[in-house]
Amino acid sequence: MDISFIVLTRNSEKYINSCLVSLIANLDDTNLSFEIFVVDNGSSDSTADVLRFFQKKYPDVIKPIFFEKNGGTTYTRNCAIKRSSGKYIGVMDSDVEIERGAIKKLIKTLDSDVRIGLAAPRLFYADGHQQKSFDDFPTLSSKCKRYL
């Protein structure tokens, strides 16, 4: 298996469909083998029904994991990671849509230098503004500036 994706969700009936459609389209463009674990953290809406639909449509790809109650992000994601078999592991939330070509770029970045062990894309809000999903390396000077 080339790549395993872990998607964490809870009560995301409004956007899990768009998330999975964009992810599958992007992965199809890579010509890599892939699996997608969607971890449902005790949803009380129709998220589970959407996941079952995708599992029937893509039985070899979509692998839902259903938790009865919200187990938090770390535990539930780690449960999926333990089941994954990909050389690469992608982790994302269910409210994300992936721009075409993003996965290819991330893998190219990872493969470009053996010292790179993690790659993260730029994240944008729905209105097009970039999210601050990273920060500068903390130094004494930067900590003091932030505090003041």
VENQUI-V537218 format. One record per residue. PHI is phi in whole degrees, 0 to 359 (none if undefined). OMEGA is omega as a letter, one per 30 degrees, with the letter a starting at -180 (999 if undefined). BURIAL is # if it has 24 or more other C-alpha atoms within 12 Angstrom, else .. Layout:
BEGIN
PHI	OMEGA	BURIAL
PHI	OMEGA	BURIAL
END
This chain:
BEGIN
none	a	.
278	a	.
217	l	#
244	l	#
251	l	#
243	l	#
242	l	#
265	a	#
218	l	#
201	a	#
50	a	#
244	a	#
305	a	.
284	a	.
225	a	.
295	l	#
299	a	#
298	l	.
300	a	#
291	l	#
298	a	#
293	a	#
293	a	#
296	l	#
299	l	.
295	a	#
292	l	#
300	l	.
290	a	.
273	a	.
62	l	.
258	l	.
282	a	.
209	l	#
221	a	#
232	l	#
265	l	#
250	a	#
262	l	#
267	a	#
267	l	#
73	a	#
299	l	#
250	l	.
259	a	.
266	l	.
304	a	#
299	l	#
295	l	.
298	a	#
295	l	#
295	l	.
300	l	.
294	l	#
296	l	.
291	a	.
287	a	.
231	a	.
297	a	.
270	a	.
244	a	#
275	a	#
233	a	#
286	l	#
234	a	#
253	l	#
253	a	#
293	a	.
224	a	.
291	l	.
262	a	.
83	a	.
278	a	#
295	a	.
300	a	.
291	l	#
296	l	#
297	l	.
300	l	#
290	l	#
299	l	#
298	l	.
275	a	.
286	a	#
230	a	.
283	l	.
296	l	.
250	l	#
233	l	#
251	a	#
236	a	#
208	l	#
265	a	#
282	l	#
264	a	#
258	l	#
242	a	#
261	l	#
290	l	#
307	l	.
89	a	.
297	a	#
293	l	#
302	a	#
295	l	.
296	a	#
293	l	#
300	l	.
297	a	.
297	a	.
280	a	.
284	a	.
203	a	.
296	l	.
281	a	.
271	l	.
243	a	.
211	l	.
228	l	#
229	l	.
280	l	#
287	a	.
247	a	.
235	l	.
287	a	.
301	a	.
277	l	.
97	l	.
284	a	.
284	l	.
279	l	.
271	a	.
257	l	.
210	l	.
212	l	.
292	l	.
299	a	.
290	l	.
234	l	.
300	a	.
297	a	.
293	l	.
295	l	.
296	l	.
298	a	.
294	a	.
295	a	.
282	999	.
END
